Amino acid sequence: MLSIRPDGIYVDCTAGGGGHSGGIIDRLGPDGLLISLDKDDQALDACQRVKDEKKSPAKWTLIKSDFSEIAHVLDGLGIESVDGILADLGVSSHQLDTADRGFSYASDGPLDMRMDDKQKLTAEIVVNRYTEDEIVRILRNFGEERYAGRIASAIVTERRLKPIKTTSELSKIIMKAMPAKSKNEDQHPARRSFQAIRIEVNHELSSIEKLMKDAPQYLKPGGRIAIISFHSLEDRMVKETFRTLEDPCICPREFPVCVCNRKPFGKSVSRKAIEASVEEASQNKRSRSAKLRVFERKIEI
């Protein structure tokens, strides 16, 4: 979907384990350039190993940075425009599967959840120091959790007895607070709450908002931006941004002609989000909630 050109310039905003970056570099020739970003040191180390194995003739630059700083990164490199941008939002499989990172409700680990382990805010601080009202706000706004009030109250009650230190402790508190009917859902009862706390710790939505504001402006004519999201909050932000870029007119509907003179920036490549096939979803359960949206900047004449 990126329509990669061998001599193009591409940005992988979420290097992760190097899977997407490796796929892009395989399609680049000696004149191509790939810039891989991540704020997770372990992810950059993994991506570096992929880079060492590939030995591509293309130039490949790894930079520690949050994807919200894409403008700062490209300006710093003296790059005015690129041919493609990719972002795979949310937590990575490596982060989920590493217990001591504290992202998963399915394994026991410290309440951490930091994508950048140099930052100060952790899940333990959110759970033990935020007020009950603040926890309710996070669970409702970032997790769309129906039982936010019950869960927040249970957390505050438990932490009065002793600090909540581990993912398993938090998961048990959440499960105990949930009504019996909620435990018949397909997903784990703690999933939405863990998602919400993770988003708060890493400032994920504000980062996505900044990415969606800045990244399209760096596309060359005909360049594409591809975003993979894993929950409705992310997907809604991507969808609305692409919709506004495609139809930026702010004139009232009753106006017979446009007078705001805002011109379309380009168009979405697919009218609907691209989702995993039944076969892919059966082989990789985590792909079931993934949605890919792609936008192409119009070719100026």
KADAFEN-V342643 format. One record per pair of residues at least 4 apart in sequence whose ideal C-beta (glycine too) atoms are under 7 Angstrom apart, sorted by the first residue. I is the first residue (numbers start at 1). GAP is how many residues later the second one is. D is the distance in whole Angstrom. If there is no record, write none. Layout:
BEGIN
((I	GAP	D) (I	GAP	D))
END
This chain:
BEGIN
((1	223	7) (1	225	5) (1	268	6) (1	291	7) (1	293	5) (2	8	7) (2	82	4) (2	84	6) (2	222	5) (2	224	6) (3	221	6) (4	4	6) (4	6	7) (4	20	6) (4	23	4) (4	80	7) (5	78	6) (6	21	7) (6	22	6) (6	23	4) (6	26	6) (7	22	6) (7	24	4) (7	25	6) (8	24	6) (8	75	3) (8	76	6) (9	24	5) (9	70	7) (9	73	4) (9	74	5) (10	14	5) (10	24	5) (10	72	6) (10	73	6) (10	74	5) (11	24	5) (11	26	7) (11	59	7) (11	71	6) (11	74	5) (12	8	5) (12	9	5) (12	12	6) (12	22	7) (12	24	5) (12	25	7) (12	74	5) (13	24	5) (13	54	4) (13	57	6) (13	72	7) (13	73	6) (13	74	4) (13	198	7) (14	24	6) (14	53	6) (14	73	5) (14	74	5) (15	6	5) (15	21	4) (15	22	6) (15	23	4) (15	28	6) (15	29	6) (15	32	4) (15	47	7) (16	22	7) (16	27	5) (16	72	6) (16	76	5) (16	78	7) (17	26	7) (17	29	5) (17	30	7) (17	75	7) (17	77	6) (18	4	5) (18	28	6) (18	29	4) (18	32	3) (19	4	7) (20	4	6) (20	66	6) (20	68	6) (21	4	6) (21	13	6) (21	15	5) (21	26	6) (21	29	7) (22	4	6) (22	28	5) (22	32	6) (24	4	7) (24	10	5) (25	9	5) (25	29	6) (25	31	5) (25	33	6) (25	35	6) (28	4	3) (28	6	6) (28	28	7) (28	30	4) (29	28	6) (29	29	6) (30	27	4) (30	28	6) (32	26	4) (33	25	7) (33	26	5) (34	24	6) (34	26	5) (35	26	5) (35	28	7) (36	11	6) (36	24	7) (36	26	5) (37	26	5) (37	28	5) (37	30	6) (37	36	6) (38	5	4) (38	6	5) (38	9	7) (38	26	7) (39	25	6) (39	26	6) (39	27	5) (39	76	6) (39	77	4) (40	4	7) (40	75	5) (40	76	6) (41	4	6) (41	76	7) (42	4	7) (42	52	7) (43	4	6) (43	49	7) (43	51	7) (44	4	6) (44	18	6) (44	20	6) (45	4	7) (46	4	7) (46	48	7) (47	4	6) (47	15	6) (48	4	6) (48	14	6) (49	4	6) (50	4	6) (51	9	5) (51	11	7) (56	4	6) (63	10	6) (65	4	5) (65	8	5) (66	141	6) (67	20	6) (67	140	6) (67	144	5) (68	139	4) (68	142	4) (68	143	5) (69	4	6) (70	4	6) (70	141	6) (70	144	6) (70	145	5) (71	4	6) (71	143	4) (72	4	6) (73	4	7) (74	5	4) (74	144	6) (81	137	6) (81	138	7) (81	139	4) (82	136	6) (82	137	7) (82	138	7) (82	141	6) (83	137	6) (83	140	5) (84	139	6) (84	140	5) (85	130	5) (85	134	7) (85	140	4) (86	140	5) (87	124	6) (87	140	5) (88	140	5) (89	119	6) (89	138	7) (89	139	6) (89	140	5) (89	141	6) (89	145	5) (90	140	4) (90	144	7) (91	4	5) (91	5	6) (91	12	5) (91	107	6) (92	4	7) (93	4	6) (93	193	6) (94	4	6) (95	6	5) (95	8	5) (95	20	7) (96	7	5) (96	8	5) (99	5	7) (99	8	4) (99	9	6) (99	10	4) (100	9	5) (100	10	6) (101	8	7) (101	11	6) (102	7	5) (102	8	5) (102	9	5) (102	10	3) (102	11	5) (102	21	6) (102	65	5) (103	10	5) (103	95	6) (104	63	6) (105	62	6) (105	66	4) (105	83	6) (105	85	4) (105	86	7) (105	89	5) (107	60	7) (108	58	6) (108	59	6) (108	60	4) (109	57	7) (109	58	5) (110	55	7) (110	56	6) (111	11	7) (111	12	4) (111	13	4) (111	16	6) (111	53	7) (111	54	6) (111	55	6) (111	56	6) (111	59	6) (112	10	5) (112	11	6) (113	9	7) (113	10	4) (113	84	6) (113	85	5) (113	88	5) (114	5	6) (114	8	6) (114	87	6) (114	88	7) (115	87	5) (121	4	6) (121	80	6) (122	79	6) (123	4	6) (123	74	5) (123	78	5) (124	4	6) (124	41	7) (125	4	5) (126	4	5) (126	71	5) (126	74	6) (126	75	6) (127	28	6) (127	37	5) (127	43	6) (127	70	7) (128	31	5) (128	35	5) (128	36	6) (130	4	4) (130	5	5) (132	4	6) (132	20	5) (132	21	6) (132	24	5) (133	4	6) (134	4	6) (135	4	6) (135	17	4) (135	20	6) (136	4	6) (136	12	5) (136	13	6) (136	16	5) (137	4	6) (138	4	5) (138	58	5) (138	59	7) (138	62	5) (139	4	5) (139	6	4) (139	9	4) (139	12	6) (139	13	6) (139	54	6) (139	57	5) (140	5	6) (140	8	4) (142	53	7) (142	54	4) (142	57	4) (142	58	6) (142	91	7) (143	49	4) (143	50	6) (143	52	5) (143	53	3) (144	48	6) (145	6	7) (145	47	4) (145	48	6) (145	51	6) (147	4	6) (147	30	7) (147	31	6) (147	32	7) (147	35	7) (148	4	6) (149	4	6) (150	4	6) (150	27	5) (151	4	6) (151	23	5) (151	26	5) (151	42	6) (152	4	6) (153	4	6) (154	4	6) (154	19	5) (154	22	7) (154	23	4) (155	4	6) (155	9	7) (155	18	6) (156	4	7) (158	6	6) (158	15	5) (159	4	6) (159	5	5) (164	5	5) (164	6	6) (164	9	7) (165	4	6) (167	4	6) (168	4	6) (169	4	7) (170	4	6) (171	4	6) (171	19	5) (172	4	6) (173	4	6) (174	4	7) (174	15	6) (174	16	4) (174	19	5) (175	14	5) (175	15	6) (178	4	4) (178	5	6) (178	11	5) (182	7	6) (183	6	6) (187	4	5) (190	4	5) (191	4	6) (192	4	6) (193	4	6) (194	4	6) (195	4	6) (195	36	6) (196	4	7) (197	4	6) (198	4	6) (199	5	4) (199	6	6) (203	4	6) (204	4	6) (205	4	6) (205	28	6) (206	4	7) (207	4	6) (208	4	6) (208	26	6) (208	29	5) (209	4	6) (209	28	6) (210	4	6) (211	4	5) (212	25	6) (212	26	7) (212	29	4) (215	10	6) (216	9	6) (216	29	6) (216	49	6) (216	79	7) (216	81	7) (219	4	4) (219	6	6) (219	78	4) (221	76	6) (221	77	7) (221	78	5) (221	79	5) (222	74	7) (222	75	6) (222	77	5) (223	74	5) (224	45	7) (224	70	6) (224	71	7) (224	72	5) (225	70	5) (226	66	6) (226	68	5) (227	11	5) (227	66	5) (228	62	6) (228	64	5) (229	5	4) (229	6	4) (229	9	6) (229	62	5) (230	4	7) (230	59	5) (230	60	6) (231	58	7) (232	4	6) (233	4	7) (234	4	7) (235	4	6) (235	38	7) (235	56	5) (236	4	6) (237	4	6) (238	4	6) (238	55	5) (239	4	6) (239	54	6) (240	4	6) (241	4	6) (242	4	6) (242	26	5) (242	51	6) (242	53	5) (243	4	6) (244	4	6) (245	20	4) (245	21	6) (245	50	6) (246	18	6) (246	20	7) (246	21	5) (246	22	6) (247	17	6) (248	14	4) (248	16	7) (248	17	7) (249	9	5) (249	11	6) (249	13	5) (250	10	5) (250	12	7) (251	4	4) (251	7	5) (251	8	6) (251	9	5) (255	4	6) (264	34	6) (265	32	6) (265	33	7) (266	29	6) (266	30	5) (266	31	4) (266	32	4) (267	29	6) (268	25	7) (268	26	7) (268	27	5) (269	25	4) (269	26	7) (269	27	5) (270	4	6) (270	24	6) (273	18	4) (273	19	6) (273	20	5) (274	18	4) (275	15	7) (275	16	6) (276	4	4) (276	5	5) (276	11	4) (276	12	6) (276	14	6) (277	4	7) (278	4	6) (279	4	7) (280	4	6) (280	7	5) (281	4	7) (281	6	6) (281	7	5))
END
